């Protein structure tokens, strides 16, 4: 038979188990119990520094003190802020106190939760990674003359694919390609569209007496 113990016990205790079989035989057995850790660990620091998430956590009960101890973290990456909650089967497990994000692509958010020695999963913490901008320019063909204000869009993740189409500008035709796609990098995220003056326009001049 399996006996399940619940709650938090951080000091050695002795439990008395009463046994009785079908014939009426009775016996009391004493069992020494070590720590029972039912308290989930807590992340106290989750900070992004130089593409590395630095983590600190504890497994401390408010009144009983330190539990079984933090042994690792589980984390999930996402492009969207979707409120992910880490479970015992979620994402990637690491025993390191840091997560390297330098090779992550199409990721804006990392959701992290601490794990203690007995498998308790703590509250999930969200860390937002660095994001970047891209610029769309509209130039007259063969010049650096802007025909319209540049468009600047931010909050994009490394590796995110962006597609833009040339806008219509009165008196000009967009020169191919009129649709361009780029992949976001740390710098140099720029799309340039060029325009040629229209030559098919006719004008009527009226003279007033």
C-alpha positions as CSV (number, residue, x, y, z in Angstrom):
1,X,0.0,0.0,0.0
2,X,1.2,3.5,-0.8
3,X,0.8,6.3,1.8
4,X,0.9,9.9,0.5
5,X,2.0,12.7,2.7
6,X,1.0,16.3,1.9
7,X,2.1,19.7,3.1
8,X,5.5,21.1,4.1
9,X,7.7,19.5,6.7
10,X,11.2,20.8,6.8
11,X,12.3,19.1,10.1
12,X,12.6,15.4,10.8
13,X,9.3,14.1,12.3
14,X,8.0,10.7,13.2
15,X,4.6,9.5,12.0
16,X,2.6,6.7,13.6
17,X,0.8,4.5,11.1
18,X,-2.0,2.3,12.4
19,X,-2.3,-1.0,10.6
20,X,-5.1,-3.6,10.8
21,X,-5.6,-6.7,8.7
22,X,-8.7,-8.6,7.8
23,X,-8.3,-10.9,10.8
24,X,-8.3,-8.0,13.2
25,X,-4.6,-8.0,13.9
26,X,-3.4,-4.5,14.8
27,X,-0.1,-2.9,14.7
28,X,1.3,0.7,15.0
29,X,4.4,1.4,12.9
30,X,6.5,4.4,13.4
31,X,8.0,6.0,10.3
32,X,10.7,8.7,10.3
33,X,9.9,11.4,7.7
34,X,12.5,13.8,6.3
35,X,11.5,16.9,4.4
36,X,8.2,17.1,2.7
37,X,8.4,20.0,0.2
38,X,5.1,21.1,-1.2
39,X,6.1,24.7,-1.7
40,X,7.0,25.8,-5.3
41,X,10.3,27.8,-5.8
42,X,10.3,31.5,-6.8
43,X,12.3,33.4,-9.3
44,X,13.8,36.5,-7.6
45,X,15.7,37.8,-10.6
46,X,15.3,37.4,-14.4
47,X,17.4,40.0,-16.2
48,X,18.6,40.2,-19.8
49,X,22.3,41.2,-20.1
50,X,24.2,41.0,-23.3
51,X,21.9,38.4,-24.9
52,X,21.9,36.3,-21.8
53,X,19.1,35.9,-19.3
54,X,20.5,35.8,-15.8
55,X,18.4,33.9,-13.3
56,X,18.2,33.7,-9.5
57,X,15.6,31.8,-7.5
58,X,14.9,30.3,-4.0
59,X,12.8,27.5,-2.6
60,X,12.0,29.2,0.7
61,X,8.8,28.7,2.7
62,X,7.7,31.8,4.5
63,X,7.9,30.2,7.9
64,X,9.7,26.9,7.5
65,X,12.7,28.1,5.6
66,X,14.5,26.5,2.7
67,X,12.9,23.6,1.0
68,X,14.4,20.9,-1.2
69,X,16.3,23.5,-3.2
70,X,16.2,24.9,-6.8
71,X,17.8,22.5,-9.2
72,X,16.9,24.1,-12.6
73,X,14.5,26.0,-14.8
74,X,12.1,25.3,-17.6
75,X,11.6,27.8,-20.4
76,X,9.5,28.4,-23.5
77,X,10.2,30.9,-26.3
78,X,7.6,32.8,-28.3
79,X,7.2,35.6,-30.9
80,X,3.9,36.6,-29.3
81,X,3.1,37.7,-25.8
82,X,0.7,34.8,-25.2
83,X,0.9,34.4,-21.4
84,X,2.4,31.0,-21.5
85,X,2.4,29.1,-18.1
86,X,5.2,26.6,-17.6
87,X,4.2,23.0,-16.6
88,X,6.4,20.0,-15.8
89,X,6.4,19.0,-19.4
90,X,6.9,22.4,-20.9
91,X,9.7,23.6,-23.2
92,X,13.4,23.2,-22.5
93,X,15.0,22.2,-19.2
94,X,18.3,23.6,-18.0
95,X,20.3,23.4,-14.8
96,X,22.2,26.5,-15.6
97,X,21.3,29.9,-13.9
98,X,21.4,31.6,-17.3
99,X,19.8,31.2,-20.7
100,X,21.8,32.1,-23.8
101,X,19.5,33.9,-26.4
102,X,22.2,34.8,-29.0
103,X,21.1,32.0,-31.3
104,X,17.3,32.5,-30.9
105,X,15.4,33.6,-34.0
106,X,11.9,34.9,-34.3
107,X,11.7,35.2,-30.5
108,X,10.5,38.2,-28.5
109,X,9.6,36.6,-25.2
110,X,11.1,33.9,-23.0
111,X,8.8,32.4,-20.3
112,X,10.8,30.8,-17.4
113,X,9.8,28.9,-14.3
114,X,12.0,27.4,-11.5
115,X,12.0,23.7,-10.6
116,X,13.0,22.3,-7.2
117,X,14.5,19.0,-6.3
118,X,11.1,17.3,-5.8
119,X,9.6,18.6,-9.0
120,X,7.6,21.5,-7.8
121,X,7.2,24.1,-10.6
122,X,7.3,27.8,-9.6
123,X,5.4,30.8,-11.0
124,X,6.2,31.6,-14.7
125,X,8.2,34.8,-15.3
126,X,8.2,36.6,-18.7
127,X,11.4,38.1,-20.1
128,X,11.3,40.3,-23.2
129,X,14.3,40.2,-25.5
130,X,15.7,43.1,-27.4
131,X,13.8,44.2,-30.5
132,X,14.8,46.2,-33.6
133,X,13.4,48.6,-36.1
134,X,13.3,48.7,-39.9
135,X,13.0,51.6,-42.3
136,X,11.2,51.9,-45.7
137,X,12.4,54.7,-48.0
138,X,10.9,56.1,-51.2
139,X,13.4,57.7,-53.6
140,X,13.3,59.2,-57.0
141,X,15.2,56.8,-59.3
142,X,18.9,57.6,-59.7
143,X,18.9,60.1,-56.8
144,X,18.8,60.3,-53.0
145,X,15.7,62.6,-53.2
146,X,12.9,61.4,-51.0
147,X,9.4,61.5,-52.6
148,X,7.6,60.6,-49.4
149,X,8.4,60.4,-45.7
150,X,10.2,57.3,-44.6
151,X,8.3,54.7,-42.7
152,X,9.9,53.4,-39.5
153,X,8.5,50.3,-37.7
154,X,9.8,49.0,-34.4
155,X,9.4,46.1,-32.0
156,X,10.6,43.4,-34.4
157,X,12.5,40.3,-33.4
158,X,15.7,39.0,-34.9
159,X,14.9,36.7,-37.8
160,X,11.4,38.0,-38.2
161,X,10.5,38.3,-41.9
162,X,9.1,41.6,-43.1
163,X,7.3,42.2,-46.5
164,X,6.6,45.7,-47.8
165,X,5.0,47.0,-51.0
166,X,5.8,50.3,-52.7
167,X,3.2,53.0,-52.1
168,X,1.6,55.1,-54.8
169,X,3.1,58.5,-55.4
170,X,1.4,61.0,-57.6
171,X,3.3,61.7,-60.9
172,X,5.6,58.7,-60.5
173,X,5.6,55.0,-61.3
174,X,7.3,52.6,-58.9
175,X,10.3,50.7,-60.4
176,X,10.4,47.0,-59.9
177,X,10.7,45.3,-57.6
178,X,7.6,46.8,-56.0
179,X,7.5,44.3,-53.2
180,X,10.5,43.4,-51.1
181,X,11.1,41.1,-48.1
182,X,13.9,41.3,-45.5
183,X,14.8,39.4,-42.4
184,X,15.4,41.5,-39.3
185,X,19.0,41.8,-38.1
186,X,20.6,43.9,-35.4
187,X,21.2,46.7,-37.9
188,X,20.9,47.6,-41.5
189,X,17.2,46.8,-41.7
190,X,16.3,49.0,-44.7
191,X,14.0,48.7,-47.7
192,X,14.4,51.2,-50.6
193,X,11.8,51.7,-53.3
194,X,12.6,53.8,-56.4
195,X,10.3,55.8,-58.6
196,X,10.5,57.1,-62.2
197,X,8.7,60.2,-63.3
198,X,5.7,59.5,-65.5
199,X,6.0,60.5,-69.1
200,X,2.5,59.7,-70.2
201,X,0.9,62.7,-68.6
202,X,-0.6,65.4,-70.8
203,X,-1.4,69.0,-69.8
204,X,-3.9,71.5,-71.1
205,X,-3.0,75.2,-70.9
206,X,-5.8,77.7,-71.1
207,X,-5.2,81.4,-71.6
208,X,-7.7,83.8,-70.1
209,X,-8.3,87.1,-71.9
